[in-house]
C-alpha cells in the first residue's frame, strides 16, 4: 500500500525550492521511499500579481512594508541558506511573476508522468536562470527541456485547461487553513509547515508510515530474553 504525500508550493517561493530539496533528501533516506506517492499541489502566493513581470524588490518592498535595502538584505540571507542545500539563487535576475499558467503546466506534466522534472526545471528556470515564468513561450521552452511535447504544451497553455485543477488545489489548501508554503501533508494526517530540516521531514514520513502500518503481536507474551535478563 502506497502512502500519499501532498506538497503545496509556488514556483516563485524561495522557501519552497529549499523545502523541496530537503524533502527529496528525506524521501531518499526513507526506508519505504519507493512506496510513497508525492502529489504536487498548486498554491499562488499572490494571485493578483499582474501577468506582466515587474520589479521584484519594489513589489516585495511594498508588500512587506520594508525598504529596498532591507529586502535586498533578506534576499542575500536566503541566497546563502539556499546554497547550503546546493541551490543557486540569482535574485538579480528574478522578477515579480504571476504563476497561474506555470501551475497549469505542472498539472499537465503530471498527466504526462513528468511532474518531478517540470517542477525542478521551473524552479531552476526562475531562481537560477531568471526565466519569465509568467510568459507562455518561456514556459514552453522550459517544458521541452523537461521532456514535454512542444506543440501539445503550447496548445494547452493557449487554452484554459487545468485551471480548475489549480483552483481545486487552492480550495483544498484553504479548507486546511494553509496560509503559507511549503506545506506538506502525509496521509491526510501529518502536516509539516515551512522548509523544515531533512530530519523533520524524515521523522514525519516515518510517523505517518508507522501510523498506517501498525504492528500486531500474535500469540501473546512468550518466553524471551531481554538485555538484562536471560536464563539459559
N, C-alpha and C positions, 0 to 999 in steps of 0.2 A: 504494500500500500504506500503510495507516494504521499509526501507531506507538502501542503500548499503554503507558499510564502508569497505575500503580496508586497510590492515595493513601490510606494508612491514617490515620485520625484519630478523635477523640472530641469530641462536641459540647461537653463541659464543659472541654475542654483549651484554655487561653488561647493557648498557642503554636501550636495547630493552626489557629485562626482567623487568626492573623498569618501563618503559613506558607501557608495557603490563599490569602490575599490576594497575597502575594509571588509565589507560583506562578502565579496568574492573570495578574499583570503580566508575568511571564516568558513565559507562553504567548501573550500578546497581542503580544509583540515577536518571537516565534519565527517564522522565515520559513515554516515548514511547520505553523503552528499549527492550521490547518483540517484537517490530516491526522493529528491526534493524538486518540486515544480515551482519555478520562480515566475510570477506573473507581474509584469511591469505595468504600473498604473499611472495614469496621467494626473498631473496637478499643475495648474498655471499659478505661478506666484502673483502675477498681476495681469488678469485677462484684459484689462483696459489699456494695456500698452499698445501704442499705435503700430500699424503694420510697417510703417517706415521706420527703419532703425534710427536711433538717436544717440546722443552722448550719454554714456553710462554713468560717468562721475556726476554729471549735472542731475541726472534722473535720481540717483541714489541720494545725493545731497538734499534734494527737495523732499524726497520721500521720508528720509530719516531725520531731517532737521539738523544735519551736520554740515560743516564747512567742506569745501572741496579737498582741502589738505587732510582733514580727518578721514574722509572717505578713502583717499589715496593711501593713507597710513594703514587703514583696515585692509585694503587690498594687498598691501605689501606683507602684512602679517599672515593672511590666509594663503598667499603665494608660497611663503616659507613652510607653512603647515602642509600644503599640498605636495610640496617637494619631498617631504618625509615619507609620503606614500607613493613616490615615483611619478608624480604628475607635474606637468609643466603648465603653469598658468601665465598667460600673457594678457593682463588687463589693459595693456597699452593698445591692444588690438580689438578687444571686445566692445560691443555696442549694446545699447538698450534694445532688446528684441522681443517681439511677440512670438510665442512658441506654439500657438494653436495648431498650425499646419505641421510643425515638427512632431507634435503628439499624434496627429493623424497618421503621419508617416511611420511612427513606431508601431501603431496598431496594424497598419498594412504589412509591415515587415514581420510582425508576429504571425500573421496568417501565412506568410511565406517561409516560416521557420528560421527567420534571420533576425529576430528581435535583439539577441545579445550583441550581434555585430553592429546593427544600426545604432543601438544605444551608445556603444563605445565610440563609434565613428562620429556621432553627433556631438558628444561631449568633447572629443578631441578637436573637432572642427571649430566649435565655439570657443573653448578656453585656450587652445594652443595655436590654432591657425587663424583665428579671427574671422571665420566664415559667418556671413549674414544668414542666420538660421531662420529668419522670417521671410527670406526670398525663396520662392519656389524653385527657381532654376538652380540656385545654390544647393537646395535640398536634393534635387535630382542628382547632382554630381556626387553628393555625399552618399546617396542611396546606391549609386552604381559602384562606388568603392566598397560598399558593404555587400555587394553581390546581387542587388535587386535589378530587375529589368528596367532599362531606361524609359522605354515607351509606356510601359504599364504604370510606372511611378509618376510620370508626367501626366498621364491620363487621370490617375487617382487624385493628384493634387489639384487638377483643374476642376474637379467635382467637389461635392460636399461629403463624399464617402468617409466613414469613420468619425464623423462629427458627433454622432450620438454616442459612440463608444467613449470618446473623450469626456463628454458631459456626464455619462454614466459613472465613469471612474471618479470624477469630481463630486458627483452627488453622493457616492458611497463614502468618500472621504469626509464630506460634510456630515453625513449621518454618524460617522465615527468620531466627530468633533476634532478632526485633524485640522490644525491651524498652521502647520509648517511642515516642511520636508527637509531631509528624507524621513519617511515614516514607513516602518516595516511591520507587517502583521503576519505572524506564523500560526497556521491552523486556526485562524479567526479567534485566537485567544491571547497569544503572547505578543505584545506590542513593544517596539523599540523606536523611540523618537530621537531624531538627530543623528549626526555622524558619530556614533559611538565607536569605541575601540573594537578591534577584531575580536578580542577576548569576550566582550559583552555580546557581540553578535553570535559567537560560537556557543556561549553559555545559553543564550535564548533558543538557539536551534536544538541543543541537546535537551533542554527542559521541555520544549514543545514535542520533540520526538518521544521522550520517555512518558510524557503525559498521554500520548496517543497510543503507546505500546507498553502498557503496564505488564509487569512480570507476575504470573500466577504460580504460587508454590503448590505443587501437587504432592499429596501423601502425608502432609503434616510434618511435625518435627521428628527427626530420626537421629540415630547415633552419628555423632560428628566430632571433629576436633576443631578447636579454635586456637588462636595464637598463644594462649597461656595455659591451656588445659587439654591434655590428650593422653589418656591411658592406653598403652599398647599391651 
